[in-house]
């Protein structure tokens, strides 16, 4: 077995007793040692006995790091487990040993079979770490014995095909079909696909999900724990014992990728904990071509786990039974203490990063030794075969490769006829039902009766008499009550209306400052100034059984981990409205890989549908480059709608469904409370799931001109989205045929231009707000142009020319004219705004207000 010490700094070859001040003690003198030192029934010990016992317990195939735990009982639990029963000598019955050999045979032979039949195809095999499969079986089996009913698994590409086949039971015909690429509907490579299965582990049925993942190592971690938390909520698993998260990592990624630490830091936050995640590290002591000494500063790749006081179990991947035993201990730890733990399986990678790579180019000595090293199956059968033959459970011939190898040859002959089902790739349980039930629910009926709107709104603004609220909060709530009495609402009030009127069975809104709101606008949770006790008005509306269960909570200062968590949460129910709010819009940059690889492309790659909402505060207020732009252009670039093609003409109601359901996401830049209210309600009340990206307000939250009558929220009409509000705002303007300039814009910038036009009493300029930018409203643009036949058309924005929506809108604007108004002269869309810039904004307020 290769030792990690060789690749890192040298450990001492032998124990130096001088470190403990014991160099002068007679090694044979016996001492009475109590339970506090050794969890062993023996009482009289010599120094020699202690050293040998500790070496046998902690320096063999297994070792454990646990002295960093601050909880004395947890330390005692681990000490007792290891010191009263040496893992290497743990006795197991013959049936378990036969099962272990069977799993090992299948794992080994599947890799050799795929390597023989598809030698020129990457598969990222698990050779050298075959014991991982046995460990996973042991972990799930022991978990099921302790009450686990569901397992959410996340892993990278290493060994994924073997996990799919030998843990989840994926048909071999399906695997061979993916290798031969006869199914052109696959949206991703075979070693990224997820699956769902119900498997029997010693009489216990376990619902198992393997999450689909991109090539970005560790990115799937947060998605898995989010899915786990959602499942626990929806099955009312309050003790968090019935659903368990398991994450597989590579050693280089575990120590090198920051999202690992971010996800682990969520582990005991009340709104994010899942009752403990089991982390299994496939520690093959190399990262692609990089040795550990060049990829980390710590001795062990698992040191990051010490930050949350997780025990770390190290085990030799060549010792199959030690791996099984340690994985069982990990399951017991998780079910007992509801905390994370790490299993570090120290093994090796028999081939290169993939099977087509030559590893000896960069590690010649390591791979020279690996080529001489016997495989795990050979090591295990050498030790166990005689015993198994003696009990007449497995013969030497059965332990060989011929019979099973021939069995594996069957699927390849019929792989071309295999027809995969979409459910084989889905790692969740409702998504296939949403589209099939397209017309089973009303859609876009987002209005609320005016009396209901007012009554519940007033209730949400009440503070208990015995509650000592902050004076600013009291004043804010009083102003809201007055607005409601006068039949008005501003952006902040529309934001608060979302919770009681969301139409969802569950609403979850999280961010760094969701409770109060970054801009002091929400106050969904208020605090008693005498006791610091929280109070949530929206959960005290006495709505009875129709009430929406709401979670509005603050998160850790992490974008990638938290956004991935909320995305995973959104996958588990089509009736849950899950919202992630950035502190400022461009802070989402830190989570760009979650947006690019899951939110924008999850449906295209894996058939994975999500209705997640991203609220990204956007607007140029003179707060600097990092607090102005939410990078609208980046999200528009991800839209999969062809700018040269107008969606097929259908009756208007069906056209609205088709146009929005076919796009990969929706992009909204609202400028009125009514739009904000309706679009967020529409997100849940429709027969399909799409992510929603909202350029949410900052300045408009408290802008007096941005108030609308509540009747705009109370309309019980079919709302086709913010694009329906695509009409000119006329303020004593000239007739439509006398309008000289038609200004198209989006979002908050409308108010800047509106105030400037009003101050100058300009009568020949009209504004059109395009609030739903994606899917693009081709038909409405064409109608507007017919209304203003003589106006020149311009696009105005506050972002630089190379940013914002201009480059997205321009080709679609021209297509709308060519396809829908072919008999009219083609009009250009000129640009008015800031020139191109590398930086989104200046840091000077005065320059920002003057257009610099």
Order of alpha helices (4+ residues) and beta strands (2+ residues): alpha-beta-beta-alpha-beta-alpha-alpha-alpha-beta-alpha-alpha-beta-beta-alpha-beta-alpha-alpha-beta-alpha-beta-alpha-beta-alpha-alpha-alpha-alpha-alpha-alpha-alpha-beta-alpha-beta-beta-beta-beta-alpha-beta-alpha-beta-alpha-alpha-beta-alpha-beta-beta-alpha-beta-alpha-beta-beta-alpha-beta-alpha-beta-alpha
